[in-house]
Amino acid sequence: MKYVIIIPDGCADYPVDSLGGKTPLQAARTPFMDAIAQAGLVGQSDNVPLHLPAGSEVANMTLFGYDPNQFFTGRAPIEAAAQGIVLGPDDWAIRCNTVTILDQIMVDFTADHASNAEARQVLESVQSASANPKLEFTPGVSYRNLLIYRGAAGQKSPFSSETRTSAPHDLTDGSVLDDFPRGPGCDLLCEWMQTSAEVLSQHPVNQARVQQGRQPITHLWLWGLGKTPKLQNFHHRFGIQGAMITAVDLLRGLAALVGWNRIEAPGATGYLDTNYASKGRTAIEALKTHDLVCVHIEAPDEASHEGRVEEKVKALEAIDREIVGPIYEALHSLGDYRILITPDHPTPVSTKKHSHGWVPFTIAGNGIPVDRSSSYDEVAASESGLQIPNGWELMPKFIQGQW
């Protein structure tokens, strides 16, 4: 049996006036997703408990079949795992965004998608200015970076599970005054963020950006801190070997933590300009050597964060045409298979933020019953009557075919 999971990140949405009252998923031309819906079943799952952050870190852990109520410790340690960073028992990983804050407004949570080189230069300067041996500012991809706090055995940690931070992508176009870190260790986090602002106020990277007509990188925004979660190996749980194809460290990290192989697709960027066809080809090749292949596409989520509904529709159409279609066709020549298409969480273009709530999924293949659905979208899913309120139960059902 071959298994494929395709995650169009954040594709679940609300009806949009400019689309004639349709959601982007309804408005998009997705004949292959619809064909899968017609060949199998459509339903809804709720992947993020209300008391946890409505983000990909929780939702994708849920999709992998792990109850976040038991296993979620924070976003940053998952991304640290993607980079092979080993956290000791007293260490904390902290997500570190390059952002643009002007007049206390979060103008851009990506700092205009800071380049890898820009982020590296900025982090090196802040590292030097901090002069703190416990801090390791670690570059990632574009605006997605990390700060590692190395604790000491026998010394009380300044942070705890009660430390609260805010995801910068949930603050877009809003004031940050009420969203600085709070709880244990918040004074340190705020101090380090202020240090970054002072360093960046006259930084050569920003002088060059201003000359190019771009907004400056004004701060390093710290959030999503935690310690490494302990997740049971996926192969031990289900008896199958998985592979992850993504351009995002969060998904790479989850894959590492559950024991999946990570396969890089040429031209994958984690943005709207990603090479969709490359991801499709890479997945088909990976199916030759793996039981399960998961393809994650960040583009719909990025379009939502920027409030670009037409770009979200285009991204969904590209996913259907360049990824879903070729993979679905290839599966028919590989013998028994099951395919699952589902976003992790909703990201409405109207709010530009991740949201709690139901997301639609569709599954087809051997052992999967056929319902009366004719399309894959939020409305079809809500009308199907199939709901999985504990989203982490979807993966066992998918693998075992028990419906």
C-alpha positions, 0 to 999 in steps of 0.5 A, spaced: 500 500 500 502 506 498 500 512 502 500 520 499 498 526 504 497 533 500 497 539 505 495 545 502 497 549 508 491 554 510 487 553 504 480 553 508 477 559 508 470 563 508 466 566 503 469 572 499 465 577 496 470 578 490 469 571 488 461 571 488 460 569 495 465 563 494 471 560 498 477 560 494 477 553 494 470 553 491 472 558 486 479 555 484 479 550 478 481 543 482 478 537 477 483 533 480 481 534 487 474 534 485 475 527 482 478 524 489 472 527 492 468 523 487 472 517 488 472 517 496 469 521 501 469 528 504 469 530 511 471 535 516 476 535 522 478 540 527 486 540 528 487 545 533 484 545 540 481 552 542 486 553 548 492 552 543 495 556 538 491 556 531 498 555 527 501 550 523 505 547 529 499 545 532 495 543 526 500 539 523 502 535 529 495 533 529 495 531 522 501 526 523 496 523 528 499 526 535 495 529 540 497 536 541 494 536 548 500 531 550 505 532 545 506 540 543 511 544 547 512 550 542 513 551 535 521 553 535 523 546 538 520 543 532 524 548 527 530 547 531 529 539 530 529 541 522 536 544 523 539 538 527 540 543 533 540 538 539 537 541 545 539 539 552 534 538 558 535 546 560 535 549 553 530 553 550 528 554 542 525 561 541 522 563 534 526 569 531 522 573 526 525 579 522 519 584 522 518 591 520 514 595 526 513 602 524 509 606 529 508 600 533 504 597 528 506 590 525 507 592 518 510 586 515 511 580 519 516 577 514 520 584 513 519 584 506 521 576 506 528 578 508 533 574 504 537 569 507 543 573 507 540 579 510 537 575 516 544 572 517 547 579 517 542 582 522 543 576 526 550 576 527 550 583 529 545 582 534 549 576 537 555 580 537 551 586 541 548 581 546 554 579 549 551 573 552 554 566 552 547 563 553 544 566 546 545 563 540 542 567 534 541 561 528 539 563 521 534 559 518 530 561 511 528 568 510 525 571 515 524 564 519 530 564 524 531 561 531 534 563 538 537 558 542 537 559 550 542 554 553 540 553 560 545 551 565 544 544 570 542 546 577 539 553 575 532 555 574 530 556 567 527 563 566 522 561 562 516 556 563 510 553 560 506 559 562 511 564 558 506 567 553 508 570 546 504 572 540 505 570 533 507 576 528 503 573 523 497 574 527 499 581 528 499 584 521 496 591 520 495 591 528 498 594 534 503 590 537 503 594 544 499 589 547 502 583 544 509 583 547 511 577 551 508 576 558 509 571 564 516 568 566 522 570 562 518 576 559 523 581 561 529 577 558 525 576 551 523 584 551 530 586 553 533 582 547 528 584 542 529 591 544 537 590 543 535 588 536 531 594 535 537 598 537 542 594 533 538 595 527 536 602 527 543 604 523 544 597 520 548 597 513 542 592 511 537 597 512 541 602 509 541 598 503 534 596 503 532 604 504 536 605 497 532 600 494 525 602 496 524 597 501 522 597 508 527 596 514 528 590 518 526 594 525 526 588 530 527 581 531 520 578 534 521 573 539 515 567 540 513 560 540 519 558 545 519 551 548 523 545 549 524 539 544 517 534 544 518 527 545 514 524 539 513 516 538 516 514 532 511 514 526 514 507 523 513 504 530 506 506 531 504 504 524 509 500 521 510 504 515 516 509 513 514 516 511 517 522 507 516 529 507 517 534 501 516 541 504 520 548 503 518 550 511 523 548 517 517 547 521 514 541 517 522 538 516 522 538 524 516 535 525 518 529 520 525 529 523 521 528 530 517 522 528 522 519 524 520 521 516 526 522 511 526 529 508 526 530 501 528 536 498 524 538 491 528 543 487 525 550 486 521 549 492 521 556 496 515 556 501 512 562 498 508 563 492 513 562 487 515 555 489 516 550 483 509 546 484 511 541 478 518 540 482 514 538 488 509 533 484 515 530 480 519 529 487 513 526 490 512 521 485 519 519 485 519 518 492 513 513 492 518 508 489 522 507 495 517 510 501 510 507 503 508 514 505 509 521 502 507 527 504 507 534 500 506 540 504 505 547 500 506 553 504 503 558 498 496 558 500 497 560 507 502 566 504 497 568 500 492 569 505 497 572 510 498 578 505 490 578 503 491 576 496 485 572 494 486 571 487 493 569 488 490 564 493 486 561 488 492 561 483 496 557 488 490 552 489 489 551 482 497 550 481 497 545 487 491 541 483 494 541 476 502 540 478 501 536 484 495 532 485 493 531 478 500 527 476 501 524 483 493 521 483 495 519 476 501 515 478 498 512 484 494 508 479 500 504 476 503 503 483 498 498 485 494 499 492 494 506 494 490 511 499 490 519 498 489 524 503 488 532 501 487 536 507 489 543 510 492 544 517 488 550 519 484 555 516 487 562 514 482 566 511 484 572 507 479 577 510 483 576 517 490 574 514 491 570 520 491 563 522 484 561 525 481 555 529 475 551 526 474 545 521 478 544 515 475 540 509 479 533 507 478 528 502 480 521 502 480 516 496 483 509 495 483 502 497 478 500 502 475 507 502 468 508 502 464 512 497 460 518 499 455 522 495 460 528 494 461 531 488 467 536 490 472 538 495 471 544 498 468 547 505 461 547 503 461 539 501 465 537 507 460 541 512 454 537 508 457 530 508 456 529 515 463 526 517 466 530 522 472 528 526 473 533 532 479 530 535 483 531 528 489 527 531 484 521 530 484 522 522 491 519 521 490 512 524 483 512 520 487 514 514 492 508 515 488 503 517 482 504 513 477 504 518 471 508 517 
